[in-house]
């Protein structure tokens, strides 16, 4: 038996060892100094070692584009700020490995969002095809509202985070503020999870185009555009969120199958003004939930199994808006146990923008009032 003891001891050590921890200051990152290379080195080495945690300690660390890596948790300690730089040319675009043009929208308009547009696809943090990557902690990611006259609406800069073609991506605990475009933009995600985030200012909060089994839970939003948006969601759960916006609370712009939104509060007026229109759109939220597949361009597919329940809405135009555009079909929508008060628009549970809508709408125990 003695000859097996060393092997058994090695196995015990391996089973109880902690993930590797790489602190960015050990690689040359300095608060107040642009430290892109040092932070990226820590991310790369952590992944090459088999994964673990890259820690950003308390302090403000400046950086241009950073790339998330497989099996690496980017962890921002309390008091840590990962802050972008002001030069829009310091940011790189996400370049898709596969054809993602299905998710394009607004072609030919001022709000064209196309994956092959490198200006549109610029971001502060990029997770390109990553597996098991995450961003956690109690710190802040600050996009500093980078201005770029070449961007959308001749003002928008890079997104704060783009993660695309990724599996098991997770964000937990962090604050995201002053996004120069969207705080988070996702494409073709599998099993993403967003928990306990606080997203302020900027344009859209969490915007996902293409998702399997997504969860957005216990997040707070005070955004300058739609708080949650996107589409082509297959099994999406949004629960326990506090949603404040100067635009729409949740906006589904592409068909989706299996969307449950529950146990959340959606309310205006916006804590922050609408990022594009300014104070003119601050007085009240538009729709709590806007379901409009095809709104930003033809989107083939069927919206079905949409279940909205146990929601409290106040100080907004109307609780739920819906419209279905060319190429999209909408089958069934259920609203249950929704209370909406202080409405400035129609005092109806659902308002339709056009003659095409959901083929079946079920309303149970909903109360709306001005």
HELIX and SHEET records of a PDB file:
HELIX    1   1 UNK A    2  UNK A   16  1                                  15    
HELIX    2   2 UNK A   24  UNK A   27  5                                   4    
HELIX    3   3 UNK A   36  UNK A   48  1                                  13    
HELIX    4   4 UNK A   88  UNK A   90  5                                   3    
HELIX    5   5 UNK A  101  UNK A  103  5                                   3    
HELIX    6   6 UNK A  152  UNK A  154  5                                   3    
HELIX    7   7 UNK A  279  UNK A  281  5                                   3    
SHEET    1   A11 UNK A  20  UNK A  23  0                                        
SHEET    2   A11 UNK A  52  UNK A  56  1                                        
SHEET    3   A11 UNK A  72  UNK A  76  1                                        
SHEET    4   A11 UNK A 134  UNK A 137  1                                        
SHEET    5   A11 UNK A 170  UNK A 172  1                                        
SHEET    6   A11 UNK A 193  UNK A 195  1                                        
SHEET    7   A11 UNK A 206  UNK A 217  1                                        
SHEET    8   A11 UNK A 184  UNK A 190  1                                        
SHEET    9   A11 UNK A 159  UNK A 164  1                                        
SHEET   10   A11 UNK A 122  UNK A 128  1                                        
SHEET   11   A11 UNK A  66  UNK A  67  1                                        
SHEET    1   B19 UNK A  20  UNK A  23  0                                        
SHEET    2   B19 UNK A  52  UNK A  56  1                                        
SHEET    3   B19 UNK A  72  UNK A  76  1                                        
SHEET    4   B19 UNK A 134  UNK A 137  1                                        
SHEET    5   B19 UNK A 170  UNK A 172  1                                        
SHEET    6   B19 UNK A 193  UNK A 195  1                                        
SHEET    7   B19 UNK A 206  UNK A 217  1                                        
SHEET    8   B19 UNK A 228  UNK A 239  1                                        
SHEET    9   B19 UNK A 250  UNK A 252  1                                        
SHEET   10   B19 UNK A 285  UNK A 291  1                                        
SHEET   11   B19 UNK A 301  UNK A 322  1                                        
SHEET   12   B19 UNK A 257  UNK A 267  1                                        
SHEET   13   B19 UNK A 242  UNK A 245  1                                        
SHEET   14   B19 UNK A 220  UNK A 223  1                                        
SHEET   15   B19 UNK A 198  UNK A 200  1                                        
SHEET   16   B19 UNK A 175  UNK A 177  1                                        
SHEET   17   B19 UNK A 140  UNK A 142  1                                        
SHEET   18   B19 UNK A  80  UNK A  84  1                                        
SHEET   19   B19 UNK A  59  UNK A  63  1                                        
SHEET    1   C11 UNK A  20  UNK A  23  0                                        
SHEET    2   C11 UNK A  52  UNK A  56  1                                        
SHEET    3   C11 UNK A  72  UNK A  76  1                                        
SHEET    4   C11 UNK A 134  UNK A 137  1                                        
SHEET    5   C11 UNK A 170  UNK A 172  1                                        
SHEET    6   C11 UNK A 193  UNK A 195  1                                        
SHEET    7   C11 UNK A 206  UNK A 217  1                                        
SHEET    8   C11 UNK A 184  UNK A 190  1                                        
SHEET    9   C11 UNK A 159  UNK A 164  1                                        
SHEET   10   C11 UNK A 122  UNK A 128  1                                        
SHEET   11   C11 UNK A  92  UNK A  93 -1                                        
SHEET    1   D12 UNK A  20  UNK A  23  0                                        
SHEET    2   D12 UNK A  52  UNK A  56  1                                        
SHEET    3   D12 UNK A  72  UNK A  76  1                                        
SHEET    4   D12 UNK A 134  UNK A 137  1                                        
SHEET    5   D12 UNK A 170  UNK A 172  1                                        
SHEET    6   D12 UNK A 193  UNK A 195  1                                        
SHEET    7   D12 UNK A 206  UNK A 217  1                                        
SHEET    8   D12 UNK A 228  UNK A 239  1                                        
SHEET    9   D12 UNK A 250  UNK A 252  1                                        
SHEET   10   D12 UNK A 285  UNK A 291  1                                        
SHEET   11   D12 UNK A 301  UNK A 322  1                                        
SHEET   12   D12 UNK A 328  UNK A 330  1                                        
SHEET    1   E13 UNK A  20  UNK A  23  0                                        
SHEET    2   E13 UNK A  52  UNK A  56  1                                        
SHEET    3   E13 UNK A  72  UNK A  76  1                                        
SHEET    4   E13 UNK A 134  UNK A 137  1                                        
SHEET    5   E13 UNK A 170  UNK A 172  1                                        
SHEET    6   E13 UNK A 193  UNK A 195  1                                        
SHEET    7   E13 UNK A 206  UNK A 217  1                                        
SHEET    8   E13 UNK A 228  UNK A 239  1                                        
SHEET    9   E13 UNK A 250  UNK A 252  1                                        
SHEET   10   E13 UNK A 285  UNK A 291  1                                        
SHEET   11   E13 UNK A 301  UNK A 322  1                                        
SHEET   12   E13 UNK A 332  UNK A 343  1                                        
SHEET   13   E13 UNK A 360  UNK A 364  1                                        
SHEET    1   F12 UNK A  20  UNK A  23  0                                        
SHEET    2   F12 UNK A  52  UNK A  56  1                                        
SHEET    3   F12 UNK A  72  UNK A  76  1                                        
SHEET    4   F12 UNK A 134  UNK A 137  1                                        
SHEET    5   F12 UNK A 170  UNK A 172  1                                        
SHEET    6   F12 UNK A 193  UNK A 195  1                                        
SHEET    7   F12 UNK A 206  UNK A 217  1                                        
SHEET    8   F12 UNK A 228  UNK A 239  1                                        
SHEET    9   F12 UNK A 250  UNK A 252  1                                        
SHEET   10   F12 UNK A 285  UNK A 291  1                                        
SHEET   11   F12 UNK A 301  UNK A 322  1                                        
SHEET   12   F12 UNK A 350  UNK A 352  1                                        
SHEET    1   G13 UNK A  20  UNK A  23  0                                        
SHEET    2   G13 UNK A  52  UNK A  56  1                                        
SHEET    3   G13 UNK A  72  UNK A  76  1                                        
SHEET    4   G13 UNK A 134  UNK A 137  1                                        
SHEET    5   G13 UNK A 170  UNK A 172  1                                        
SHEET    6   G13 UNK A 193  UNK A 195  1                                        
SHEET    7   G13 UNK A 206  UNK A 217  1                                        
SHEET    8   G13 UNK A 228  UNK A 239  1                                        
SHEET    9   G13 UNK A 250  UNK A 252  1                                        
SHEET   10   G13 UNK A 285  UNK A 291  1                                        
SHEET   11   G13 UNK A 301  UNK A 322  1                                        
SHEET   12   G13 UNK A 332  UNK A 343  1                                        
SHEET   13   G13 UNK A 367  UNK A 368  1                                        
END                                                                             
